[in-house]
Amino acid sequence: MKILFYGTKEYDQIYFEKYLPEYPGIEIEFAHAELEKQTVSLAAGCDAVCAFVNAEIHREVLQRMAGLDIHLLLLRCAGFNQVDLNAAAEYKITVMRVPGYSPEAVAEHAMALTLTACRRIHKAYNRVRENDFSLQGLAGVTLCQKTAGIIGTGKIGAAMARICHGFGMRVLAYDVYPNSDLDFASYVPLDELLAQSDLVSLHCPLTDATHHLINIKTIHKMKDGVILVNTSRGGLIKTEDLVEGIRAHKFFAVGLDVYEEEKNYVYEDYSSAILSHSTTARLLSFPNVVITSHQGFLTDEALTAICTTTLENARCFLEGRTSGNEVTA
């Protein structure tokens, strides 16, 4: 089996080349280009393609893949909302993902964003680098004995709930399917969670029902001085409404590892560019906002799990076996 990896970075190549010898019969080629309709032709002669979370894999992309006799799409990520699964089924393309590479990695990053934003670590870091040791404007808040609201209690949300519990926080949770393992958490309706939480952390998938879950109406239901963190999907938050809420001093701090505009910028260097008409640039102008570049997954343990699971998915397909990681409409 020959697989073309799209949108690859240096760390992708390092990790996959490290583990590839354990999977004889599988050959990998790496491409920097993202998987889109204009780049499908790069995979001519391949048996499968592999893409990451930022690739938008619509019907035309899948149709062109099928035209090249490619019937396996590997996702080296957990999310699959970016794939037209109905079209994949129509063109007999199997879609396989990495469902749980390291929930703790993402949850720990969510807490890192929380602490960085609420203790003004980003401001202090830059200040001290300029030999400014003043404390003006750096006062934060203590998380212990505060209330954490976890929206979505799958593997990552559950890990974040445990971290918050370990910090001595009261934990409220909201999920369509409550997690019975979280015996310390209280499941409440969403409006109640928003009204009572000092920290709101998003860990739910992006669906039609959750798109713009955080909007001006739900923001108004939150406490004044709330901390909002999102390490799930950018589309969960309506960015224009978030900007309005920040300007109205609704938030003590905001930490984002994902955001609506990230497809245009994520994983690329735009340090010499002017981001005209960019909502992300507006968010970066606020002193109580911390933004990272969708790096919650970026740990040695998570990258190892992503590599081995992706390669195992490919081997299962090659041998005609199911892995349990197949995604269907």
N, C-alpha and C positions, 0 to 999 in steps of 0.2 A: 504494500500500500504506500502510495506517494501522497503526501499531504502538503499543501501550501498554507503556511501561516501568514495571515494578513495582520497589518498594524503592529508588527513586532518591534520591541525595544531591546536594548542590549541585555537586560535582565532575562527577558524571555528566552533569547538564544542561549545564554549561559546555562540556565536551569534545564531547558529541554535537551540540550546537547549532553548535559551531565547524566540524565536518566535514560536517554534514547538507547544506549547499548543493552539495556535490560529488556528491550522490546524488539527482538529480531524480526525482520520482515517489514518493518515500518521505516520509511524514509521521509525526511522533512526538508522542505525548502522554506526560506524566510523572506518575506517581503515587507518593506516599510509601509507601503500603500495600504489604505483601508479597503475593506471589502465593500464595493459598490458596483453599480451597473457598468461603469467605465473600466473597472479593473478585474472583472470576472475572467476576462480572456487570459490574464496572467496564469490562471490555473489550468490552462489547456495541457492535457497529458497527465493531470493529477487524478487521483481517485477520491480525494476529499479535500475540504478546506477547513481552516480553523480561524475563528474570529473572536474578538474581545467585545466587551460590554458596550463600547461606543459605536459599534458598527450598526447601521440601520439596514436590515436585510429584508427588503420588500419583495413583492411578487416578481418584479422584473429581474431582480438579482437572482432569485431562485429559478426563474424560467431559463435564464442564461446558463446557470449552473447545470440544470438538467440537459440543456443543449450540448454541453461538454461531457455528458455522461457521468456527472458527479452527483452521487446520491447519498453523501454523508456530509453534514455540517456539524462540526465540533465547536462548541462554545467553551472557551477557557474562563468561564465565569458562571455565577449562579443565575443571574437574571436572564430572561428570555423574552421580555415584553417587546424587544426590538426586532423580533422575528415574526414574519407573517406565517403562522403555523398552518393555517388553512391552505395557503399556497404550497407550503412544503409538502403537505399530505397529497395535494393534487399532483405534484411533480415527483412524488415517491422519493422524497429526500428525508432521510432520517436525521433528526436533530438531537444531539446529545450535549449535556451540560455538566458542570461541576457543582453539584447542589450544596455542598458544605465544606469548603476548603479550609476555613478557619474562622468560625464565628467569633472566637475570642479576639482575633486580630482586629476585626471591624469594631467590635464593642469597645475594646481598649482605645481605639482611635477616637471613638465617640466620647469617651471619658476624657481623653487628652484634649480634644476640642473644648469640652466643657470647662476643664480646669484652666486651659490657656485663655479662653475668653473671659471667664468670670474672675480670674485672678490677674488679668491684664498682663500675662506673661509676655505676649508679643510686643507690647509697648515697653515693658521694662527691659527686654532683651535689646531692642533697638536703642533705648536711652543709654544703657550702660556702655554699649559699644562706642558711644560718643562721649564717654567719661562723665555722663550726667547721672548722678546717683540720687537725685531727688525722688521723693515719693508722691508728689502732687499728682492726683488723677489716677493713682494705681490702686485705690481701695477696692477690695473685692467683696465676695460674700462667702460664708462658710456653708458647705453642703450638708454637713452632719445635722440631723434633726430636721432637715428640709424634706419636701415631698417631690419625688421623681415620678413623672408620668411617662410610661413606656407604651408607645403606640405600635403594636405589632410584637407578639411574643413568640416568634419562631426561634430558631437557634441563636440568631444574633441578638434579637430583642431580649431573649431569656438571659444571655450572657451579660448584656448591659444591665438588666434588672439585678442580677447577682452582684455586679460591681457596685451599683448604687446601694444595695442592701449592705454590702461590706463597708461602705462609707458611713453607715449609720443613718441612711435615709429611709423614710417611709416610702413604699413603692406602690403606686397605683398602675393598673394595666388595662389596656383596651385591645381586644382582639375578637374576631368572629369565632375563633376556636381557642378558648382558654387553655393555657398550659398547666396541667395538673401538677407538674414538678415545681412550680413556683408557689409553694405553700405559704410563703411570707408576703406575697403580693395580693392586693385586693383588686379584683376586676370590677370596673365601674363603667357606666355609660360614658361616651366620649365627652359630652358636655361637662359632666362632673369632673372628669380627669383634667380637662382644660382649665376649669375654674379653680381647682385646688392645687395644681402642680406648680412648684417653683422651677422645675426643670422639665421640659417636654422634649423627649428624644424619639425620633421617627425611625422605625425599623420594619415598616410594612412594604409589600410589593406595590408597584405602580400598576393600577388597573383603571378601568373607566370609573369605578366607584371611588378610588382614592386620588384620582387626578385633581390637583389643587385642593387637597384636603385642608391644607392650611391656606386660608384666604382671609379677606378682611372681616368676614363674619365670625370665623372661628378665632381669629386673632383678638377680636373684641371680647370674646368669652374667656380669654386667658387673664391671669393675674397681671397687674402692673408690675414691672420689674422681673418678668419671667425670663428664663434662659431657654433658648430654642436651639436644638442640635439636629442636623440631618446628615446621616451617613448612608441613606438608603437610595432614593432616586430623586433627582432634581425636580421632576414634575409633581411631586407631592406638595410643593409650595408654589403658590402664585407669586412670582418674584415682585411684580409691581405692588402687590398688596403688602408684601414683607417690607419693602422700602418705605411705604406709607406708614406702617406700624413702627418702624425704627425711627422715622422722623417725628412721630408722635410720642416718642420716649416710652413706648410700651415695653420694650425689651431691655433688660439689664445687659444681656449679651447674646450674640448669635454665633454659632459655629457650624460651618457648612463644608462638607467634603464633596457634596454633589450640588448641582444647580442647573437650572433650565438651559442655560446657554453653553453648557460644558462641551457639547458635541463639537463646537467650533474651536475650542481652545485646549481641551483636555489632552495631556501628555505631550504638548508641543511647547516650544520656547517662543514666546511673543514679547520677550523683554525689551526688544528694540522697536516694538510696534505701538501705535496709538489705537486703542480700542474704541473707535468712534461708535456712538449710539449703543454702547454696551451697558446693559443692566448690571453685569458683573462688576464693571468698573465703578458704577455708582455704589454698589455694596462695599467695595474695597475702600471707598472714601470715608466710611463710618468707623470711628475709633473703637467701637465695641463689637465689631464684626471680625471674625477670623475665618479665612477660607483656605482650604487645602485642595489639591488637585486630584480628587478621587483616588487617594492613596491608602484608604483604610485597609485594603487587602495586602499591602506591600510589606510583608514580613517573610523571613526565610521559611518559616513553617508553612505559611499559606502558599508561597510560590512552589514549594515542594509538593504540597497536596494538589495544587492546580496541575502541575506537570504529570504526576503519576496517575491522577484520575483521568486526565485527557488522553494520555497514552493508553491506559487500560480501556477506555471507551472505544478507542480506535481498534484495539486488539479484539475486543468483543465483537465489534461489527465485522471485522475481517474474518473471524472464526464462526460467524453466524450465531453468536450468543447474545443474550440481552444482559445489560449491566444494571438495569434499574434506573439509569440516568437519562433515559429517553424522554423527550418532551413531545407531547401531542396537543392538538387543539382541543 
